[in-house]
Amino acid sequence: MSYAHTEVAQIAAISSNRCIGKDNELPWHISADLQHFKAMTTKKNDSAIQGIVIMGRKTFESMGSKPLPKRVSFIISTQLDYAEQKNLTDRDDAYVVHNLDDALTQAASLAHGAHLNTIWVIGGEKVFNDAMMYTDRIELTHVDTNIKDGDAFFPELPNEFVVSEESEQKHDEKSGLDFQFVSYQRQES
Ligand SMILES: NC(=O)c1ccc[n+]([C@@H]2O[C@H](COP(=O)([O-])OP(=O)(O)OC[C@H]3O[C@@H](n4cnc5c(N)ncnc54)[C@H](OP(=O)(O)O)[C@@H]3O)[C@@H](O)[C@H]2O)c1
């Protein structure tokens, strides 16, 4: 797998019924999970770029239409004027692309230059689905809740993915939710 010799990893928080989003928001607020996401996707190194993320247009908007600090964001949209709409044309930390292949090609090229080993796919549903064939590793936060009326879901993991690491069960005081960090690695046959 991988893309142009760069590891492709996905990261998501999913409910027991695989829901990741509702009304273009996360269905929960778990601050330890947001910190986990930040730590996973940001690596201190000798380059100004500390991480590379690929996301769909709705995920970008769900985060307030702001590129993630210290990382370079590739935002996928079919809208040709989306970069102008969002005032992203003069930025060097956010690029609008119009298909997944362009996102992966440009992200891999940037990763080589910045000495980063990993490109992070951060959602949503369609992007997770379409990127699965290139994906080497999946970092899931399993949130122990069932979400009713969710409208974005994480795909079923293909059989080649096996658990490579799992945290103990954790508990978020504020939301009352239990959760666990689990890493899945693609086993090459
Ligand atoms: N729990 C988590 O870890 C997590 C992670 C990420 C997101 N989320 C949640 O998921 C929801 C958003 O995800 P979503 O699945 O609804 O949407 P999304 O995948 O973030 O965005 C979909 C949009 O991205 C563009 N797009 C995606 N793939 C494309 C392709 N191959 N070519 C061209 N354009 C493409 C299209 O934009 P245009 O319509 O502009 O053409 C499409 O409408 C929110 O609720 C968010 O909070 C949760």
The ligand as an ORCA input file, in Angstrom:
! r2SCAN-3c Opt
* xyz 0 1
  N     -15.414     11.504     14.248
  C     -14.409     11.842     13.460
  O     -13.277     11.420     13.658
  C     -14.653     12.739     12.282
  C     -13.637     13.033     11.373
  C     -13.930     13.850     10.290
  C     -15.205     14.332     10.113
  N     -16.150     14.025     11.026
  C     -17.540     14.479     10.856
  O     -17.984     14.035      9.589
  C     -18.887     14.974      9.051
  C     -18.334     15.496      7.724
  O     -18.052     14.420      6.892
  P     -18.876     14.078      5.581
  O     -18.653     12.648      5.319
  O     -20.271     14.585      5.733
  O     -18.175     15.020      4.500
  P     -16.640     15.181      4.006
  O     -16.145     13.885      3.459
  O     -15.818     15.855      5.013
  O     -16.878     16.199      2.832
  C     -17.602     15.822      1.705
  C     -17.288     16.807      0.603
  O     -15.910     16.735      0.281
  C     -15.753     16.850     -1.116
  N     -15.202     15.596     -1.634
  C     -14.996     14.463     -0.933
  N     -14.407     13.533     -1.715
  C     -14.255     14.106     -2.918
  C     -13.694     13.662     -4.152
  N     -13.155     12.431     -4.292
  N     -13.680     14.504     -5.194
  C     -14.189     15.757     -5.078
  N     -14.736     16.237     -3.918
  C     -14.749     15.410     -2.871
  C     -17.116     17.212     -1.686
  O     -17.173     18.618     -1.535
  P     -18.081     19.587     -2.456
  O     -19.503     19.322     -2.049
  O     -17.601     20.951     -2.106
  O     -17.793     19.193     -3.874
  C     -18.031     16.527     -0.693
  O     -19.336     17.069     -0.656
  C     -19.022     16.049     10.105
  O     -20.108     15.735     10.945
  C     -17.720     15.963     10.864
  O     -17.854     16.458     12.193
  C     -15.912     13.241     12.084
*
